[in-house]
């Protein structure tokens, strides 16, 4: 009888755990918010601010690969789909609706996540340098 009562008392708690695990915002807060804070803010250069450059990175194959391979993403104890859901939630919350950021899928995450970056700061610096060069070239061609 005691065991049955204990099981009934535990059922709501287990239901709450399942609901939290399914919610991208809750997963962000649990697994990402410790470093990137609730609002996406980071402490440069080690922890990038997710409110800047995430939209640009998500527009290129190299940037998308980078996002799935950074230590926090590649090692988070969530499924590939749940990680994709977190990224898609971040795009919705931190960027305006007209950003046109292609959503991640679990399959896309699975393709690159298993190849973690050993030096994410250098990889990010290279990607941002490429961005600067592309932006400068566009501006020069528009001015001609």
C-alpha positions as a Markdown table, in Angstrom:
| # | Residue | x | y | z |
|---|---|---|---|---|
| 1 | Unk | 0.0 | 0.0 | 0.0 |
| 2 | Unk | 2.8 | 2.4 | 0.9 |
| 3 | Unk | 4.6 | 1.7 | -2.4 |
| 4 | Unk | 1.4 | 2.5 | -4.4 |
| 5 | Unk | 0.9 | 5.8 | -2.5 |
| 6 | Unk | 4.5 | 6.7 | -3.1 |
| 7 | Unk | 4.0 | 6.0 | -6.9 |
| 8 | Unk | 0.9 | 8.2 | -7.0 |
| 9 | Unk | 2.7 | 11.0 | -5.2 |
| 10 | Unk | 5.6 | 10.8 | -7.6 |
| 11 | Unk | 3.6 | 10.8 | -10.8 |
| 12 | Unk | 3.0 | 14.6 | -10.9 |
| 13 | Unk | 6.7 | 15.2 | -10.4 |
| 14 | Unk | 7.6 | 12.9 | -13.2 |
| 15 | Unk | 5.1 | 14.6 | -15.5 |
| 16 | Unk | 6.6 | 18.0 | -14.7 |
| 17 | Unk | 10.1 | 16.7 | -15.5 |
| 18 | Unk | 8.9 | 15.4 | -18.9 |
| 19 | Unk | 7.2 | 18.7 | -19.7 |
| 20 | Unk | 10.4 | 20.7 | -18.8 |
| 21 | Unk | 12.5 | 18.4 | -21.0 |
| 22 | Unk | 10.2 | 19.0 | -23.9 |
| 23 | Unk | 10.3 | 22.8 | -23.8 |
| 24 | Unk | 13.1 | 24.5 | -25.7 |
| 25 | Unk | 13.1 | 27.6 | -23.5 |
| 26 | Unk | 13.4 | 25.5 | -20.4 |
| 27 | Unk | 16.2 | 23.4 | -22.0 |
| 28 | Unk | 18.0 | 26.6 | -23.0 |
| 29 | Unk | 17.8 | 27.9 | -19.4 |
| 30 | Unk | 19.0 | 24.6 | -18.0 |
| 31 | Unk | 21.8 | 23.9 | -20.5 |
| 32 | Unk | 22.8 | 27.2 | -22.1 |
| 33 | Unk | 21.7 | 30.0 | -19.7 |
| 34 | Unk | 24.4 | 29.4 | -17.2 |
| 35 | Unk | 27.0 | 30.9 | -19.6 |
| 36 | Unk | 24.8 | 32.8 | -22.1 |
| 37 | Unk | 22.4 | 34.1 | -19.5 |
| 38 | Unk | 18.6 | 34.2 | -19.8 |
| 39 | Unk | 18.7 | 36.9 | -22.4 |
| 40 | Unk | 21.5 | 35.4 | -24.6 |
| 41 | Unk | 24.1 | 37.8 | -23.3 |
| 42 | Unk | 27.6 | 36.3 | -23.1 |
| 43 | Unk | 31.0 | 37.5 | -21.8 |
| 44 | Unk | 33.2 | 38.0 | -24.8 |
| 45 | Unk | 35.5 | 36.6 | -26.1 |
| 46 | Unk | 35.0 | 33.3 | -24.3 |
| 47 | Unk | 31.2 | 33.2 | -24.3 |
| 48 | Unk | 29.6 | 34.9 | -27.3 |
| 49 | Unk | 26.5 | 37.0 | -27.1 |
| 50 | Unk | 23.8 | 35.0 | -28.9 |
| 51 | Unk | 21.9 | 38.1 | -29.8 |
| 52 | Unk | 24.7 | 39.0 | -32.3 |
| 53 | Unk | 26.0 | 37.1 | -35.3 |
| 54 | Unk | 23.9 | 34.0 | -34.6 |
| 55 | Unk | 21.7 | 35.0 | -37.5 |
| 56 | Unk | 24.6 | 35.4 | -39.8 |
| 57 | Unk | 26.3 | 32.2 | -38.8 |
| 58 | Unk | 23.0 | 30.3 | -39.3 |
| 59 | Unk | 22.9 | 31.5 | -43.0 |
| 60 | Unk | 26.1 | 29.6 | -44.0 |
| 61 | Unk | 27.0 | 25.9 | -44.0 |
| 62 | Unk | 30.3 | 26.7 | -42.2 |
| 63 | Unk | 28.5 | 28.8 | -39.6 |
| 64 | Unk | 25.8 | 26.2 | -39.0 |
| 65 | Unk | 28.5 | 23.5 | -38.5 |
| 66 | Unk | 30.2 | 25.8 | -36.1 |
| 67 | Unk | 27.0 | 26.3 | -34.1 |
| 68 | Unk | 26.5 | 22.5 | -33.7 |
| 69 | Unk | 30.1 | 21.8 | -32.8 |
| 70 | Unk | 30.8 | 24.4 | -30.1 |
| 71 | Unk | 31.5 | 22.6 | -26.8 |
| 72 | Unk | 28.2 | 23.5 | -25.1 |
| 73 | Unk | 26.1 | 22.3 | -28.1 |
| 74 | Unk | 28.2 | 19.2 | -29.0 |
| 75 | Unk | 28.3 | 17.9 | -25.4 |
| 76 | Unk | 24.8 | 18.9 | -24.1 |
| 77 | Unk | 23.0 | 15.8 | -22.9 |
| 78 | Unk | 20.0 | 16.3 | -25.2 |
| 79 | Unk | 18.9 | 14.6 | -28.4 |
| 80 | Unk | 19.8 | 16.2 | -31.7 |
| 81 | Unk | 16.2 | 17.2 | -32.2 |
| 82 | Unk | 16.0 | 18.9 | -28.8 |
| 83 | Unk | 19.2 | 20.8 | -29.6 |
| 84 | Unk | 17.7 | 21.8 | -32.9 |
| 85 | Unk | 14.6 | 23.0 | -31.0 |
| 86 | Unk | 16.7 | 25.2 | -28.8 |
| 87 | Unk | 18.4 | 26.8 | -31.8 |
| 88 | Unk | 15.1 | 27.4 | -33.5 |
| 89 | Unk | 13.7 | 28.9 | -30.3 |
| 90 | Unk | 16.7 | 31.2 | -30.0 |
| 91 | Unk | 16.2 | 32.4 | -33.6 |
| 92 | Unk | 12.6 | 33.2 | -32.8 |
| 93 | Unk | 13.3 | 35.0 | -29.5 |
| 94 | Unk | 16.6 | 36.8 | -30.2 |
| 95 | Unk | 16.0 | 37.8 | -33.8 |
| 96 | Unk | 13.3 | 39.7 | -35.6 |
| 97 | Unk | 10.8 | 37.7 | -37.6 |
| 98 | Unk | 12.1 | 39.0 | -41.0 |
| 99 | Unk | 15.6 | 37.5 | -40.3 |
| 100 | Unk | 14.8 | 34.5 | -42.5 |
| 101 | Unk | 17.0 | 32.1 | -40.6 |
| 102 | Unk | 16.6 | 28.6 | -41.9 |
| 103 | Unk | 15.5 | 26.3 | -39.0 |
| 104 | Unk | 17.7 | 23.5 | -37.8 |
| 105 | Unk | 16.6 | 19.9 | -37.9 |
| 106 | Unk | 17.7 | 17.0 | -35.7 |
| 107 | Unk | 19.2 | 15.4 | -38.8 |
| 108 | Unk | 21.3 | 18.4 | -39.6 |
| 109 | Unk | 22.5 | 18.6 | -36.0 |
| 110 | Unk | 23.4 | 14.9 | -36.1 |
| 111 | Unk | 25.7 | 15.2 | -39.1 |
| 112 | Unk | 28.2 | 17.6 | -37.5 |
| 113 | Unk | 27.6 | 17.5 | -33.7 |
| 114 | Unk | 29.9 | 14.5 | -33.2 |
| 115 | Unk | 32.9 | 16.5 | -34.4 |
| 116 | Unk | 33.5 | 18.9 | -31.5 |
| 117 | Unk | 35.6 | 22.0 | -32.0 |
| 118 | Unk | 38.8 | 22.0 | -29.9 |
| 119 | Unk | 39.4 | 25.7 | -30.4 |
| 120 | Unk | 36.0 | 27.4 | -30.8 |
| 121 | Unk | 37.5 | 30.9 | -30.3 |
| 122 | Unk | 39.8 | 30.5 | -33.3 |
| 123 | Unk | 37.0 | 29.0 | -35.4 |
| 124 | Unk | 34.6 | 31.8 | -34.5 |
| 125 | Unk | 37.3 | 34.4 | -35.2 |
| 126 | Unk | 37.9 | 32.9 | -38.7 |
| 127 | Unk | 34.2 | 32.9 | -39.5 |
| 128 | Unk | 33.7 | 36.5 | -38.4 |
| 129 | Unk | 36.8 | 37.5 | -40.4 |
| 130 | Unk | 35.2 | 35.8 | -43.5 |
| 131 | Unk | 32.0 | 37.7 | -42.8 |
| 132 | Unk | 33.9 | 41.0 | -42.6 |
| 133 | Unk | 35.6 | 40.3 | -46.0 |
| 134 | Unk | 32.3 | 39.4 | -47.6 |
| 135 | Unk | 30.6 | 42.5 | -46.3 |
| 136 | Unk | 33.5 | 44.7 | -47.5 |
| 137 | Unk | 33.4 | 43.1 | -51.0 |
| 138 | Unk | 29.6 | 43.7 | -51.2 |
| 139 | Unk | 29.9 | 47.3 | -50.1 |
| 140 | Unk | 32.7 | 47.9 | -52.7 |
| 141 | Unk | 30.6 | 46.4 | -55.5 |
| 142 | Unk | 27.6 | 48.5 | -54.6 |
| 143 | Unk | 29.7 | 51.7 | -54.6 |
| 144 | Unk | 31.0 | 51.0 | -58.1 |
